[in-house]
């Protein structure tokens, strides 16, 4: 998982998580790539199936393809946060137009950068 949250951000638009059971995997686990790709706001995402059978979009750099198969390079979860306008979250890591955040209840997940604004 990404490091502990650091930078405060304010939600300028509401966001609801996309998946109740998002794909997640740990470094070294086998991950299956389906060949499906998407360009989301200029960022390339690939559809994958995790070791437990959950599917979802992942950044391609989270896996390595080799002769022995495709394996996770890092721990990764596609968990998203649900936020309301005006809610404060703390952002830790940016990846392909998303920020890994923690809310005041201690919940963690990804939020699209476009719904967040750093306080001035």
Legacy VTK file of the C-alpha trace (Angstrom):
# vtk DataFile Version 3.0
C-alpha trace
ASCII
DATASET POLYDATA
POINTS 120 float
0.000 0.000 0.000
1.129 3.596 -0.464
2.840 5.432 2.413
1.000 7.232 5.224
-1.049 10.261 4.171
0.613 13.681 4.300
-0.863 16.618 2.324
-4.316 17.997 3.233
-6.738 18.348 0.316
-10.374 19.478 0.071
-12.978 17.769 -2.104
-14.421 20.236 -4.633
-16.705 17.578 -6.130
-18.322 14.441 -4.751
-16.927 11.029 -5.701
-18.400 7.567 -5.125
-16.231 4.471 -5.188
-16.616 2.457 -8.389
-16.267 -1.100 -7.063
-17.438 -2.742 -3.831
-14.688 -5.369 -4.084
-11.745 -3.828 -5.974
-8.750 -5.738 -7.274
-5.807 -5.945 -4.868
-2.556 -7.874 -4.818
0.752 -8.136 -2.982
4.241 -7.925 -4.421
5.254 -11.211 -6.020
1.725 -12.522 -6.564
0.641 -13.686 -10.022
-1.642 -11.247 -11.854
-3.394 -12.016 -15.130
-3.599 -9.288 -17.776
-6.622 -9.617 -20.066
-5.347 -7.462 -22.944
-8.042 -4.843 -22.339
-6.664 -1.283 -22.086
-8.105 2.166 -21.518
-6.854 5.717 -21.871
-8.255 7.695 -18.940
-7.422 11.414 -19.133
-4.193 10.651 -21.004
-3.140 7.787 -18.720
-2.905 4.146 -19.803
-4.682 1.578 -17.594
-4.880 -2.198 -18.073
-7.615 -4.614 -16.962
-6.304 -7.381 -14.724
-7.442 -10.327 -12.649
-5.870 -10.641 -9.205
-4.851 -13.841 -7.422
-8.237 -14.043 -5.654
-10.228 -13.613 -8.887
-11.204 -9.969 -8.364
-10.864 -7.865 -11.517
-10.196 -4.210 -12.204
-8.140 -1.458 -13.784
-4.504 -1.221 -12.671
-1.553 0.973 -13.625
0.644 -1.116 -15.956
3.772 -0.295 -13.954
2.423 -2.262 -10.954
3.199 -5.558 -12.727
6.105 -7.096 -14.626
5.636 -9.484 -17.528
8.277 -12.174 -17.914
8.806 -15.684 -19.268
7.302 -17.159 -16.087
4.157 -15.037 -16.195
2.964 -11.679 -14.914
3.729 -10.790 -11.305
3.046 -7.803 -9.059
6.017 -5.458 -8.580
4.404 -3.717 -5.603
1.525 -4.084 -3.176
-1.500 -2.488 -4.847
-5.185 -1.944 -4.141
-7.671 -0.265 -6.463
-9.825 0.738 -3.466
-11.445 4.147 -3.905
-12.805 6.560 -1.328
-16.260 8.062 -1.368
-16.150 11.785 -0.516
-18.603 14.646 -0.219
-17.984 18.213 -1.369
-15.973 20.070 1.287
-14.596 16.926 2.940
-10.919 17.059 3.930
-8.597 14.182 3.071
-4.841 13.735 3.321
-3.028 12.701 0.138
0.094 10.567 0.065
0.795 9.267 -3.433
-0.146 10.367 -6.947
-0.524 7.835 -9.733
-2.007 8.287 -13.224
-4.405 11.092 -12.298
-5.383 9.650 -8.900
-4.258 10.357 -5.322
-4.079 7.787 -2.505
-5.856 9.494 0.399
-6.969 9.012 3.990
-10.119 10.638 5.364
-10.891 11.796 8.908
-12.405 8.357 9.716
-9.099 6.650 8.832
-10.436 5.091 5.616
-7.963 4.958 2.720
-8.321 4.760 -1.038
-7.841 6.477 -4.373
-9.553 9.701 -5.454
-9.343 11.335 -8.892
-7.119 14.419 -8.748
-9.853 16.431 -10.467
-12.132 16.251 -7.399
-9.469 17.594 -4.989
-7.926 20.991 -4.336
-5.038 21.858 -2.039
-6.065 24.512 0.532
-4.689 27.995 -0.095
LINES 1 121
120 0 1 2 3 4 5 6 7 8 9 10 11 12 13 14 15 16 17 18 19 20 21 22 23 24 25 26 27 28 29 30 31 32 33 34 35 36 37 38 39 40 41 42 43 44 45 46 47 48 49 50 51 52 53 54 55 56 57 58 59 60 61 62 63 64 65 66 67 68 69 70 71 72 73 74 75 76 77 78 79 80 81 82 83 84 85 86 87 88 89 90 91 92 93 94 95 96 97 98 99 100 101 102 103 104 105 106 107 108 109 110 111 112 113 114 115 116 117 118 119
